[in-house]
Amino acid sequence: MKKQVLIITYYWPPAGGPGVQRWLKFVKYLPEFGVEPIVYCPENPNYPIVDESLLVEIPEGIRIIKQPISEPYRFASMLSKKNAKQISSGVIPKEKKQSFVQKLLLYVRGNYFIPDARKNWVKPSVKYLTKLIKDNNIDTIITTGPPHSLHLIGCQLKAQLGVKWLADFRDPWTTIGYHKKLKLTKPSEEKHNQLEKTVLNYADEIIVTSKNTKHEFISKTERPISVITNGYDNHHIQRPSKDEKFTLAHIGSLLSERNPKELWQAISELLEEHSDFEKAFQLKLIGVVSEDVLQTLRENSLENYIDNLGYVSHEDAIKQQMASRVLIMVEIDSEDTKVIIPGKLFEYMASGTPIIAVGPTDSDVEGILKSTNTGHYFYYDGKDTIKSQILSYFEAYKSNTLAVHAIGLEQYSRKSLTKRLSEII
């Protein structure tokens, strides 16, 4: 008889974006390792991104339980639909460019909804799940955040029922970049820190997605911490033909501070210096792009080379990864972001397309790219080395030898990662 485990998550299909992928794939493979997952998620969520194609990936026979949730972002949309959607997606303009409405929404979000806008789902969820757990003799629960309010559900269920509780952090809590932009008062900041401390010290085990996050949490708790990264899944998507042009593609959100000016400058100089590069080059942007990034691209005279596709389905994103000539990955240049390993990194690596990544020093991404031989990592002040690498890729493109010779990718397959999770459960 399989061991039952209750997974409490906010993001579930048809939610789009990277947040849904992690537990959708864990749920897919857990039964193969003797674990029967039961998924608990909101009935009427206000997802900033929707991808209906992910619904077909939900495994047959999985028990999914949904309960209503009160979503304050719906009310915020009455004030400004665009700003509410951007803030809920984590796209926050630079402070100098924030309108009064944006500042107001950030202040309210940070100080009246602690730890986040889904806090009102905690109490009704605890009430509902208490009976569910008792009726089904469930002895293990998993909460995944953000939103970190879901960890408060786990905290209360453990206190009331004594169940084993695993807290999965897809991102850090108080040190993630957008947290500092919420215009927190001192009491609000202290409350966030106290809630984080409670969760980290009350859960039976902590799961994180990067070594740097583990290092951060070690200073805050003595609970066992396991690193289980995100990963890639095997799929049956037919590999498309490579783009005829020398396409550099960024897939995902390009936030205001996720703006690698040295990269744009390097490309601009290559366009001026090499006529064959100018004729072949194209920049594909797939996902949400902030106005600050678009303005920087215009300043570097790149607007005529951009193919801005906006958000596409997950399946189409994978096709774009395989069809492009080079993939771009960018992280904000900050001490706080070196712990972030974007979920798309592993799909990038599995696509067979070379990667150029730009980000902070000592990041987990840098180590993974180097160990798997799937791309090159650069810092924000590395314009000349970035320029040299792009030119090297371009020469390989012209000679039809541009390829990746990856090593050790299997450890990042969703099935291998789920096996490690099952051992913790």
C-alpha positions in Angstrom: 0.0 0.0 0.0 1.4 3.4 -1.0 2.2 6.0 1.5 -0.2 9.0 1.3 1.2 12.5 1.4 -0.8 15.8 1.2 0.8 18.5 -1.0 -0.4 22.0 -0.3 0.3 24.3 -3.2 -1.1 27.6 -4.6 0.3 27.1 -8.1 -1.4 24.3 -10.1 -2.6 24.0 -13.7 -3.9 26.1 -15.4 -1.3 28.4 -13.7 1.5 29.3 -16.1 5.1 30.2 -15.4 7.8 28.3 -13.6 6.1 28.1 -10.2 3.7 25.3 -11.2 6.3 23.0 -12.9 8.1 21.8 -9.7 5.2 20.0 -8.0 3.4 19.1 -11.1 6.4 16.9 -12.0 6.9 15.6 -8.5 3.3 14.5 -8.4 3.8 12.8 -11.8 6.6 10.6 -10.6 5.9 10.1 -6.9 3.7 7.0 -7.4 6.6 5.2 -9.1 8.4 5.4 -5.7 5.6 4.2 -3.5 4.1 7.5 -2.6 0.5 8.5 -3.3 0.2 12.3 -3.6 -3.0 14.2 -2.7 -3.0 17.7 -4.1 -4.7 20.6 -2.2 -4.9 23.9 -4.2 -7.3 26.9 -4.6 -10.6 26.6 -6.4 -10.7 30.2 -7.8 -7.1 31.5 -7.9 -6.1 34.8 -9.4 -3.1 33.5 -11.4 -1.0 36.3 -13.1 -0.2 33.9 -15.9 -2.5 31.1 -17.3 -1.3 28.2 -19.5 -4.2 25.9 -20.3 -1.8 23.5 -22.1 -0.5 22.3 -18.7 -3.9 20.8 -17.8 -3.1 17.8 -20.0 0.1 17.1 -17.9 -1.9 16.4 -14.7 -1.5 12.6 -14.2 -4.6 10.5 -14.4 -6.0 9.2 -11.1 -4.4 11.9 -8.9 -6.7 13.1 -6.2 -7.0 16.9 -6.4 -8.9 18.8 -3.8 -9.8 22.5 -4.3 -11.2 25.0 -1.9 -12.2 28.6 -2.4 -9.7 31.4 -1.8 -10.2 35.1 -1.2 -7.9 37.0 -3.6 -7.2 40.6 -2.8 -5.5 41.1 -6.1 -8.9 41.0 -7.7 -9.9 44.1 -5.6 -6.5 45.7 -6.4 -7.3 45.2 -10.1 -10.3 47.5 -9.7 -7.8 50.3 -8.8 -5.4 49.4 -11.6 -5.6 46.1 -13.4 -2.2 46.4 -15.1 -0.3 47.4 -11.9 -2.0 44.7 -9.8 -1.0 42.0 -12.4 2.6 43.3 -12.6 3.0 43.3 -8.8 1.5 39.9 -8.4 4.0 38.7 -11.0 6.9 40.2 -9.2 7.5 42.9 -11.9 8.1 46.0 -9.8 9.3 49.2 -11.5 12.3 51.1 -10.2 11.3 53.4 -7.2 12.0 56.6 -9.1 9.5 55.5 -11.8 6.8 54.3 -9.6 3.4 56.0 -9.8 1.3 56.9 -6.8 -0.9 53.9 -7.4 2.1 51.6 -7.6 3.5 52.9 -4.4 0.2 52.5 -2.7 -0.3 48.9 -3.9 3.2 48.0 -2.8 2.7 49.5 0.7 -0.6 47.8 1.2 0.7 44.5 -0.1 3.8 44.7 2.2 2.2 45.9 5.4 -1.4 44.6 5.4 -0.9 41.2 3.8 1.8 39.4 5.8 3.4 37.2 4.7 1.6 37.7 1.4 -1.7 38.3 -0.3 -2.9 34.7 0.2 -2.8 34.9 4.0 -6.6 34.8 4.3 -6.5 31.2 2.9 -4.7 29.9 6.0 -7.6 29.7 8.5 -10.2 28.1 6.2 -7.6 25.7 4.8 -6.5 24.5 8.3 -10.1 23.9 9.2 -10.9 21.9 6.1 -7.6 20.0 6.0 -7.8 19.0 9.7 -10.8 16.8 8.9 -9.4 15.6 5.7 -6.1 14.4 7.3 -8.0 12.7 10.1 -10.5 11.0 7.8 -7.7 9.7 5.5 -5.1 8.8 8.1 -2.5 11.1 6.4 0.7 11.4 8.4 2.8 13.5 6.1 2.2 17.0 4.6 4.2 19.2 2.3 3.8 22.9 1.8 5.5 24.8 -1.0 6.1 28.5 -1.2 6.0 31.2 -2.3 3.4 32.2 -1.4 4.9 31.5 2.0 1.5 31.8 3.7 1.1 28.2 2.8 3.8 27.3 5.2 1.6 28.8 8.0 -1.0 26.2 7.0 1.6 23.5 7.5 2.7 25.0 10.8 -0.8 25.0 12.3 -1.6 21.5 11.0 1.5 20.1 12.6 0.7 21.8 15.9 -2.8 20.5 16.0 -2.3 17.0 14.5 1.3 16.1 15.0 1.8 15.2 11.3 5.2 15.1 9.7 5.7 18.4 7.9 8.1 19.2 5.1 8.4 22.9 4.0 9.6 23.4 0.4 11.1 26.8 -0.4 11.2 27.4 -4.2 12.5 30.8 -3.4 13.8 32.4 -0.1 11.5 34.4 2.1 12.9 37.6 3.6 16.0 37.9 1.4 14.4 37.6 -2.1 14.8 40.7 -4.2 11.2 41.9 -4.4 10.7 41.6 -0.6 12.8 44.7 0.0 10.6 46.7 -2.4 7.4 46.3 -0.5 7.9 49.5 1.5 7.8 47.6 4.8 7.5 49.4 8.1 9.8 48.2 10.9 7.0 46.2 12.7 6.0 44.6 9.4 9.6 43.6 8.7 9.9 42.1 12.2 6.7 40.1 11.7 8.1 38.7 8.4 11.3 37.7 10.2 9.4 36.1 13.1 7.1 34.1 10.8 10.1 32.9 8.8 11.9 31.9 11.9 8.9 30.0 13.2 8.5 28.0 10.0 12.2 27.2 9.7 12.4 25.9 13.2 9.1 24.1 13.4 9.0 22.1 10.2 10.4 18.6 10.5 12.6 19.2 7.4 13.3 22.0 5.0 13.7 21.5 1.2 15.4 24.2 -0.9 16.3 24.6 -4.5 19.9 25.8 -4.2 23.0 25.4 -2.2 23.2 29.1 -1.4 19.7 29.0 0.1 20.7 26.1 2.2 23.7 28.1 3.4 21.4 31.0 4.3 19.0 28.9 6.2 21.7 27.0 8.1 22.2 30.2 10.1 18.5 30.4 11.0 17.6 26.8 11.9 19.1 23.5 13.1 16.4 21.5 11.2 17.7 19.2 8.5 17.9 20.9 5.1 17.9 19.1 1.7 18.7 20.6 -1.6 16.5 19.4 -4.4 16.8 21.6 -7.4 14.3 22.1 -10.1 14.9 20.0 -13.2 13.9 19.0 -16.7 11.4 16.4 -17.8 11.5 14.1 -20.8 8.9 15.1 -23.3 7.6 13.9 -26.7 7.8 17.2 -28.5 9.2 16.9 -31.9 12.5 18.8 -32.2 11.9 21.7 -34.6 14.4 22.9 -37.2 17.0 25.4 -36.0 16.2 29.1 -36.8 17.8 30.2 -40.1 18.9 33.4 -38.4 21.5 33.6 -35.6 18.9 34.0 -32.9 19.7 34.8 -29.3 16.5 34.1 -27.2 15.6 35.0 -23.7 12.6 33.0 -22.4 10.9 34.3 -19.2 10.4 37.6 -17.4 12.9 40.4 -17.9 12.3 42.6 -14.9 13.5 46.2 -14.5 16.6 45.2 -12.6 17.2 42.1 -14.7 18.7 44.2 -17.4 22.2 43.2 -18.6 23.3 46.5 -20.2 26.8 45.1 -20.9 25.2 42.3 -22.9 23.1 44.7 -25.0 26.2 46.9 -25.6 28.2 43.9 -26.7 25.6 42.9 -29.2 25.3 46.5 -30.4 29.1 46.7 -31.0 29.0 43.4 -32.9 26.3 44.7 -35.2 28.4 47.7 -36.0 31.7 45.8 -36.5 30.5 42.8 -38.5 28.3 43.1 -41.4 27.6 39.4 -41.7 26.6 39.4 -38.0 24.2 42.3 -38.6 22.5 40.4 -41.5 22.1 37.2 -39.5 21.3 38.4 -36.0 17.9 38.4 -34.3 16.9 38.8 -30.6 13.9 36.8 -29.5 12.1 37.9 -26.3 9.6 35.5 -24.9 7.7 36.5 -21.8 7.0 39.6 -19.8 9.6 42.4 -20.6 9.7 45.6 -18.5 9.6 49.0 -20.2 13.1 49.7 -18.6 14.6 46.8 -20.5 12.9 47.8 -23.8 14.2 51.4 -23.3 17.8 50.1 -22.8 17.4 48.0 -26.0 16.3 51.1 -27.9 19.3 53.1 -26.5 21.5 50.4 -28.0 19.8 50.6 -31.4 18.5 47.0 -31.1 14.8 47.6 -31.6 14.9 46.6 -35.3 16.4 43.2 -34.4 13.8 42.2 -31.8 11.1 39.6 -32.2 9.0 40.2 -29.1 6.7 37.2 -28.8 5.2 37.8 -25.3 4.1 34.9 -23.2 3.8 31.5 -24.9 2.7 28.1 -23.7 5.2 25.9 -21.9 5.2 23.5 -24.9 6.0 26.4 -27.3 8.7 27.7 -24.9 10.4 24.3 -25.2 10.2 24.5 -29.0 11.7 27.9 -28.9 14.6 26.7 -26.7 15.4 24.0 -29.2 15.0 26.2 -32.3 17.1 29.1 -31.1 20.8 29.3 -31.7 21.8 30.6 -28.3 19.8 31.0 -25.1 20.1 33.9 -22.8 19.7 33.7 -19.0 19.8 36.8 -16.8 19.6 37.2 -13.0 19.6 40.5 -11.1 23.1 41.6 -10.0 22.6 41.3 -6.3 24.0 39.3 -3.3 20.4 38.1 -2.7 19.9 36.6 -6.1 22.9 34.3 -6.2 20.6 31.7 -4.4 18.1 31.8 -7.3 18.3 29.0 -9.8 15.5 29.6 -12.4 13.5 26.5 -13.2 14.0 27.2 -16.9 17.8 26.6 -16.5 17.4 22.9 -16.6 15.1 22.9 -19.6 17.7 25.2 -21.3 20.4 22.6 -20.5 18.3 19.8 -21.9 17.4 21.7 -25.1 20.9 21.1 -26.6 21.2 24.9 -27.2 24.3 26.8 -25.9 23.6 29.2 -23.0 25.0 32.6 -22.2 24.1 33.5 -18.6 24.7 36.9 -16.9 24.4 37.3 -13.1 26.0 37.8 -9.8 29.3 36.3 -8.6 29.3 33.0 -6.7 25.8 31.9 -7.9 24.6 28.4 -8.1 23.8 28.8 -11.7 27.5 29.5 -12.5 28.5 26.2 -10.9 25.8 24.2 -12.6 26.6 25.5 -16.1 30.3 24.8 -15.6 29.8 21.3 -14.3 27.4 20.3 -17.1 29.4 22.0 -19.9 26.2 23.6 -21.2 27.1 27.2 -21.4 29.1 30.2 -20.2 28.5 32.4 -17.3 29.4 36.1 -17.1 29.3 38.9 -14.6 27.6 42.2 -15.2 30.9 44.0 -16.0 32.1 41.4 -18.5 31.2 43.1 -21.8 34.4 42.2 -23.6 34.2 38.5 -22.6 30.5 38.3 -23.5 31.2 39.9 -26.8 34.0 37.4 -27.5 31.8 34.4 -26.6 28.9 35.6 -28.8 31.3 36.0 -31.7 32.7 32.6 -31.1 29.2 31.1 -31.2 28.5 33.1 -34.4 31.6 31.6 -36.1 30.4 28.1 -35.1 26.9 29.0 -36.4 28.4 30.0 -39.8 30.3 26.7 -40.1 27.3 24.7 -38.9 29.3 23.4 -35.8 27.4 25.2 -33.1 26.5 22.5 -30.5 26.5 21.5 -26.9 28.3 18.5 -25.4 26.6 18.2 -22.1 27.7 16.0 -19.2 25.9 14.8 -16.1 22.4 16.0 -17.0 20.6 12.9 -15.7 21.0 14.1 -12.1 18.6 17.0 -12.9 15.9 14.9 -14.5 12.5 15.2 -12.8 12.4 11.5 -12.2 15.8 11.4 -10.5 14.9 14.4 -8.3 11.6 12.8 -7.4 13.4 9.7 -6.2 15.4 11.9 -3.8 12.2 13.5 -2.6 10.6 10.1 -2.0 13.5 9.1 0.2 12.9 12.2 2.4 9.1 11.5 2.6 
